[in-house]
């Protein structure tokens, strides 16, 4: 496989390729386009986009197909693959205190290698896509190991305008996996993504800096003996009207780890409908994590 750099990544899938070329957050080394794929108008538009943004592209024939298959790890690539630098993912210690008129979120970066700094830069703030009423909103993911779920969550977060997605480094699938990018359908190219090496410390410091912390939990999980507020998505008022907030999402099945859940200011749950007919109670009493995130973000 031809690598321009040792850190090169290969992106495939029409939406991912178009998003990467449009967002311009990566360095694009080459776009490989199979000649037969040019019969597809969508692929022809990628060729046109490459010319417009001045990215090198290479037309290849059947002799190159085995290499394309390897680049895509045997997954469908539809005759288009991009070789690019890694997506910027900022290792982050904490978020800073927001001022009343801040259009950006202060961050404190964790240590970076020289290679990471080359990709990420050394920013002290990240964009805040706030409106007249909504304060900054960050989604914290803990224990999302399935790459497909992670990609779907990134897509949902982008759709709902989340300002940043913070991914716990040691408990989640790597964001830069091609399967994550494909499941995100290009949304990862537009998101600010933070990697969190020490999640409990991250949450603790963010609280001190004025961020409200919300834990996604099942509605009946410890709610009776909890002294926290217990919000239900169907009846809650958006907390984002009051101040900057972080919503913590845990693993499917196990839920959010206790060392994070106990630091939350309030729990947020989704209450489903329960049938009165015993024959309809077949043990399906929850949503998968991707669907849960969509419901939670809609409520926020």
N, C-alpha and C positions, 0 to 999 in steps of 0.2 A: 504494500500500500504506500503510495507517495505521500510522505509527511513533509510539510514546509517547516514546521517546528515540532519539537517533542511534545508540546502542550496542545497541539491541534486537536480539534473536535470535529466530528462529521455529523452534520444535520441533514435530515431527510424528511419528506412529507411536504406537500405544497404549501400549507399554511405556515409551517415552521420556517421554510426557506424564504417565503415572501416577508414574513415578520422580521426575520434577521436582517434581510437586505434593507428593509424600510426603517427599522429602528436605529441602525448604524451604531450599535453599542459594542459590537465585536469588530475585530479586524478580519476582513474577508480575504482569504488567500486564493481560493479558486472555487468556481461553480462548475461541477461536471454535469453535462446534459447529454443524455443518449440521443443520437440522431432520430431514432424512431419515435422518441417522446415528443418531438416537435410537431407531430400531427395533433397533439392535444393543445387546444388554444390556451389552456392554463399554463402549460410549460412555455409556450411561445411568449406569454406575457412576462415570465421570469427572465427569458433572454433579453427582452426589451428593457426590463427593470435593471438588469446588470449593466447594459449599455448606458442607461440614464445615470446610475449612481457610480459608474466607472469602476466596476468590479470585474476582474478577469473571469472569463468563462471558457470552458473547453468542451467542444463537441467530440463525443467519443462514439465508437462503434461496438459491435458485439464482442470484439476481443477484449474490451475493457470491462465487460459485464461482471466477470468473476471478482474483480477488484471492487466494483461498486457494491456487490453483494456482501463482501467482507466489511466494507466501510459501514454498511447498514446492519451489520451483524445478522445477516440472513432475513431481515425484516423487509416488507415491501417499501420500495423507495420511489417507484413510479418514474424511474429514469432521471431523477434529479437529486444530487447530493452536493452539499456545500462543505468545504473545508474552511474552518474559521478558528479564531482564538476563543478561549473560554469566555463564558458569560460573566460579567462582573458580579461577584458575590462578596459582600463586605463582612469580614469577621468583626463582630461588634460586642463590646463590653456592656454598653448601656445607651439609652436614649436620654437626651438632655431635657431641661425644663423649657416649656413652650412659653413665649411671650404672647401678649394679646394680639399682636399684628404679624407674628412670624409667618412667613410664607415657606419656611423650610424647617425641618426637624433637626435639632442638634444631635450628633452622635459621638460617642467615644469609641474609637476603633480598638480592637484587640491587636496583638502583634501580628504582623504580616511578614512573609518571606519576601525576598526581592522579586521573585517571580510573581507572587500574588499582587504586590504593589504595582508591578508593570501593567497588570490587567485591570486592577481596581482603582488605581490612583490612591490618594490619601485624603479623601474628603472629610470635612468636619460637619457637614450637613447633608441631608437627603431631601428631595422635594416633598412638599405636603400639598396634596391635591384637594384642599379644603374648599368648601362653598361658604355662602354667607352664614349658614347656621351650623355646619358640621365641623367639629374639631378633628384633629388627626387620629387615624385609626390604623393600628398594626395588628396583624394576625400572627400569633406564635404557634408553631407546629411542633409537637413533641410525640415521638413514637410512630410517625407515619412511615412505615417501612416499605409498603407496597408502592413501587414506582408509578403505576397507573393511577392509584389514589392521589399520590402527591401531585402528579401532573394535572389531574382533574381539579384539585383544590386550587392550584395556581391559576387555572383558567377561570374558575369561579371568583377568586379574589380580584382578578383583573376586571371581570365583568361588573363587580359591585364597587369598584373604585377604591379598594384598599390601598393605603399609602405605601405600605411595605409588608412583606412577608418575612418573618424571622423564623429560621429553621434550626432546630436544635441539632448540632453537628453530630453528636454521638448516638442519637436515637432515631434519626430519619434517613431515608434513602438519599443518596447524593442528588442534588438538583441537576447537575450537569450530565446525568445519564441520558443518552438519546431517547430512551423509551419515556422518560419524564417529559422531555421536550415535545415529543410527538403527542403525548396525552394532553399536554397543555395547549396544543394546537397553536403555538406561537405566542401565547400570552406571556410566557416567561421573559420574552425579549423586551416587553414593555414594563415589567414589574421591577421595583427596587427589592432586591432579595438580600437579607442579612443572614449570616451564619452565626450561631450563638454557641460558643464553646462552653460557657458556664451558665446554663439557663436560670438556676435558682438565684444566683448573684445578679444576673441581668434583671430579673423581675424585682428583686429587692431594691436595687438602685433606681430603677424606673419609678417605683412607688415613691421613693424619696424625692424624685424630680417632678412629682405632680401627676404622674400617669395613673389612671384607674385600671385595676386588673380584674378581668372577668374570666371565670373558669367555666368551660362547657361541661356540664355533668347531666346525668339522667335526672329527671325532675324529682324522683323519690330517693335518690342516693344521698343519704345522710341529711336530707333537708329538715327532718323533724328535730334533729339535735344540733343543727347548725345555727350559729348566732349571726351568720351573714345574711345579707339579702338574697332571696331566691326568686329569680326572675323567670317568667315563662314567655317564650317568644311570641305567642299569640296575643298577649295582653300588655307587653312591656312598652315603655316609651324609650326611644333611642337615647342611650347614655351619651352619644356623641354631641348632643346639644349642650352638655355641661362642661366637658373637658376632654383632653386627649385620653384615649383608651387602648388597652391591649386585650384582645380576646385569645385565650389559651385553649388549644384543641389537643386532645390526647389520642392515644392509640385506639383503633377500633377493637372493642371487646374489653380491653384493660382500662381504658379511659386515661385521664390525665394523672401523671405521677403525683403522689402525695406531697412531695417537696415543692411542687408548683401549686397544686390545688389549695394547699393550706395558706398560701400567700395572697390568694385572691380576695378582693373586696366584696365580691358577690358571685354567686353561681348563676348560670344561665342554662335553662333546659328546654327541651321540646316535648310537649305533651301530645301524644297521638290519641286518636279515637279508639275506644274499646267497645267491641261488639258485645251485645247482651246474649248473643247466641253462642253457646259452648262449642258448637260444631265449627265455628269460624275462628276460634282461638287455637291456632296451630303452632304457637311458640314464636311467631314473628312479632316482636314487640319493640323494635327499634329500627332506625335507618342506618344505612352504611355511612361511613365517615364523610364521603364526598357529598351525599345528599344532605347530611346534617349541617355541613358547613354552609351550603346554599341557604338553608332555612335560617340559620343563625345570622348570616350576613344580611339577609333581607330584613331581619328584625332590627339590626343595628343601623 
